[in-house]
């Protein structure tokens, strides 16, 4: 029995010494690092692309975008070509739905009172999401239109993107 108690005492003593060494090593290692907290990320400034500028506020939940009139003489891309200038312009339209054509020049009409579109303009567009829905699409029936377009191309030209299938 005494042999067992001696072995137990020695094991306990080694565990205490090992724990103390680990604690001192961790404390010493923490003192040597110059900064314990990582630095906050820095965002690049917003730039002007192709004569169009945009700015977002830092307040949570609010985005305001300013869009200058595009210079079509230098912009050769369209909304679906994937060029940087046009893509940023389309994104600005999605972020600021009030920047879309308000005078009806985008070949759109108001929806009917129940949120459906007339037969002449079946494409449903939603200003909040910046998405248009085509007949037979996944969410077409449940979407309440805010604008109705005759063609998908007209909706895309006005700054909306196609709904995912």
C-alpha positions in Angstrom: 0.0 0.0 0.0 2.8 2.4 0.8 4.3 1.8 -2.7 0.9 2.8 -4.2 0.7 6.0 -2.2 4.3 7.0 -3.1 3.5 6.5 -6.8 0.3 8.6 -6.5 2.1 11.4 -4.6 4.9 11.6 -7.2 2.4 11.6 -10.1 0.4 14.4 -8.4 3.6 16.4 -7.9 4.7 16.0 -11.5 1.2 17.2 -12.6 1.4 20.3 -10.5 4.9 21.1 -11.7 3.9 20.6 -15.3 0.8 22.8 -14.9 2.9 25.6 -13.3 5.4 25.4 -16.2 2.6 25.6 -18.8 1.1 28.6 -17.1 4.4 30.5 -16.9 5.2 29.6 -20.5 1.7 30.9 -21.7 2.0 34.0 -19.7 5.5 34.7 -21.1 4.4 34.1 -24.6 1.5 36.5 -24.3 3.8 39.2 -23.0 6.0 38.9 -26.0 3.4 39.5 -28.7 3.2 43.2 -29.7 -0.6 43.4 -30.1 -3.1 40.9 -28.7 -6.1 42.1 -30.7 -6.1 42.1 -34.5 -6.4 45.4 -36.3 -9.8 46.4 -37.7 -10.1 46.0 -41.5 -9.6 49.0 -43.6 -11.9 49.5 -46.6 -10.7 51.2 -49.8 -12.4 54.5 -50.6 -15.2 54.5 -53.1 -14.1 55.5 -56.5 -15.8 57.0 -59.5 -16.3 54.6 -62.4 -17.1 55.8 -65.9 -18.4 59.1 -64.7 -20.8 57.6 -62.2 -20.3 58.0 -58.4 -21.8 56.2 -55.5 -21.6 56.7 -51.7 -22.9 54.6 -48.9 -23.5 55.9 -45.4 -22.0 54.2 -42.4 -25.2 54.0 -40.4 -26.6 50.5 -40.1 -29.5 49.8 -42.4 -29.3 53.0 -44.6 -27.8 53.2 -48.0 -27.9 56.3 -50.1 -26.5 56.4 -53.6 -25.8 59.4 -55.8 -25.8 58.7 -59.5 -24.7 61.2 -62.1 -26.0 61.0 -65.6 -24.0 58.4 -67.5 -21.9 59.5 -70.5 -23.0 57.1 -73.2 -20.3 58.3 -75.6 -17.6 56.6 -73.6 -19.5 53.7 -72.1 -19.7 50.8 -74.6 -20.9 48.1 -72.2 -24.4 47.2 -71.4 -26.0 45.9 -68.2 -25.4 42.3 -69.0 -21.9 42.5 -70.6 -20.0 42.3 -67.2 -18.0 45.4 -67.7 -17.0 47.2 -64.5 -18.5 50.5 -65.4 -21.9 49.1 -66.3 -22.0 46.7 -63.5 -21.4 49.4 -60.9 -24.1 51.5 -62.5 -26.6 48.6 -62.3 -25.6 47.9 -58.7 -26.2 51.6 -57.9 -29.7 51.3 -59.5 -30.5 48.3 -57.3 -29.3 50.1 -54.2 -31.4 53.2 -55.1 -34.6 52.2 -56.7 -35.7 55.8 -57.0 -32.9 56.3 -59.5 -34.7 54.1 -62.1 -36.7 55.7 -64.8 -39.7 57.3 -63.2 -41.2 58.8 -66.3 -42.1 55.5 -67.9 -39.3 55.7 -70.4 -38.1 52.3 -69.3 -41.1 50.7 -71.2 -42.9 49.9 -67.9 -46.5 50.3 -66.7 -48.1 50.3 -63.3 -49.4 46.9 -62.1 -53.1 46.3 -61.6 -54.7 46.9 -58.2 -54.2 43.2 -57.1 -50.4 43.3 -57.8 -50.6 41.4 -61.1 -49.3 42.7 -64.5 -51.5 43.2 -67.6 -51.1 40.7 -70.4 -49.2 43.3 -72.6 -46.5 43.7 -69.9 -46.1 40.3 -68.1 -42.7 40.8 -66.5 -43.0 41.6 -62.8 -40.3 43.8 -61.2 -39.7 44.4 -57.5 -38.0 47.7 -56.5 -36.9 46.5 -53.1 -34.9 43.5 -54.4 -34.1 44.9 -57.8 -35.2 41.6 -59.4 -37.6 40.9 -62.2 -39.7 37.7 -62.6 -40.8 36.1 -65.8 -44.0 34.1 -66.2 -43.5 30.4 -65.3 -40.6 31.4 -62.9 -40.3 29.9 -59.4 -41.7 32.9 -57.5 -43.7 34.6 -60.3 -47.1 33.8 -58.9 -46.4 35.0 -55.3 -44.6 38.2 -56.4 -46.6 41.5 -56.2 -45.3 43.7 -59.0 -44.2 47.2 -58.4 -43.5 47.7 -62.2 -44.5 45.6 -65.2 -42.4 45.3 -68.3 -43.1 44.0 -71.8 -39.8 42.2 -72.1 -37.0 40.9 -69.9 -34.5 43.1 -71.8 -36.5 46.2 -70.9 -36.4 45.3 -67.2 -32.7 44.6 -67.4 -32.1 47.9 -69.2 -33.9 49.6 -66.3 -31.5 48.1 -63.8 -33.2 44.9 -62.6 -31.6 41.5 -62.7 -33.3 38.2 -63.5 -34.6 36.0 -60.6 -32.6 32.9 -60.0 -34.2 29.7 -61.3 
